[in-house]
């Protein structure tokens, strides 16, 4: 059964003091709980035709997680809840891969389980089934293909593929996005966040281009975001550099 977090967790920041254990997951979770960053992420990776049907102003960070014990080994989630333009309940979930390598378990299978957990939760609470857009964030070094029935069951007749459960999802694969494209993003917060994730293992890039990753306070519209958007990526990259020096002999 999916775990429901307590009310306290919604307002409890992830401690950025150390990003040694699951650093990329922890950093991404920290920044995606900031609504300004989440909204920029949506505008960057969700098709306009879909965004036009969502009331973005209604989106609020949710207490809920729909990752059960089995899925927890593969990913974690950040969930926002809101309404469509037609006032239907709606969820957008950011799915964060724990591993920075190509997943060893089909993402479609994981997402089927995940969405089933959401619907089961709706049924238990006597609610209508809620629409959900899963956004999978992957930043491994090898490109990851977006899965489909045709990819999972190669060579299967089309008539048989129609019996395979299928729904769409958004895949944000940072390995497929050139650094130059990220550096020129019009989204201020997202540009720095994605560059930090993509270049966290590249000590040379971080040393030379750190000003492109760190968000300075004068650029931030809300003083409450100063700490989250300045200190957090700084600590994240610093910890990754220390790990690199420890295990690579300072190379």
C-alpha positions, 0 to 999 in steps of 0.5 A, a space after each residue: 500500500 502506498 505510504 501517506 506522509 504526515 502533514 508535517 512532511 509537506 513543509 519540512 525541507 530536505 536537509 541539504 547539509 549532505 548529499 552523500 547518500 542518493 545525492 542526485 535524488 535528494 537534490 532533485 526532490 529538494 528543488 522540485 518541492 519549490 513551486 517556481 521550479 516545478 512550474 518551469 519544469 512543466 513548461 519545459 517538458 510538457 507539450 503546450 496542448 496538454 498544459 493548455 488543459 491544466 489550471 496551473 494556478 491550482 497546482 499545490 504541493 501534495 503530502 501524498 507519495 504513491 511509491 510502495 515498498 517495491 517501487 521505492 527501490 527504483 524511484 521516489 516521487 514529488 506530487 502536485 495536485 490541482 484541477 483541469 480547466 474543466 474542474 476535474 481532479 488532476 495530479 502531476 508527479 515527478 518520478 525521480 530515478 534513484 540510479 544514474 544508469 539505465 534502469 534494469 526494470 521496465 519503466 512502463 511496468 513501474 509506472 503501471 504499478 505507480 498509477 494503480 497505487 494512485 487509483 487505489 488511493 482514490 477508491 479508498 477515499 471514495 473519490 473519482 479516479 484522478 488524471 495523472 501525468 508522470 514525468 520521469 527524470 533521468 540523468 544517466 550517461 547513456 540515453 534512455 529510450 521512451 518505452 512503448 508496447 512495440 519496444 517491450 514486445 519486439 516482433 509481436 503482432 499488432 493485434 496482440 499488442 492491443 492487449 498490452 496496457 499502455 499510457 503515455 508519460 513524459 521522459 526528461 532524459 538529460 543525456 539527450 539535451 546538449 549542455 549548450 541548450 540548457 545554458 540558454 534556457 529562458 527558465 532561470 531556476 530550471 536552467 541552473 537545476 538541470 545544469 547541476 544535475 547534468 554536470 554534477 560528475 563533470 568536475 572540470 565543467 563545474 570548476 570553470 562554469 560554476 556561475 552558470 549553475 549557482 543561482 545568486 540571490 539578486 536574481 531571486 524574486 523571493 527572499 525565502 528562496 535565497 537559501 534553497 536556490 543558492 546554498 543547495 546547489 552549492 552544497 550538492 556540487 561541493 559534496 559531489 566534488 569531494 566524493 570524486 576526489 575521494 574515490 578517484 584520487 583527486 583526478 
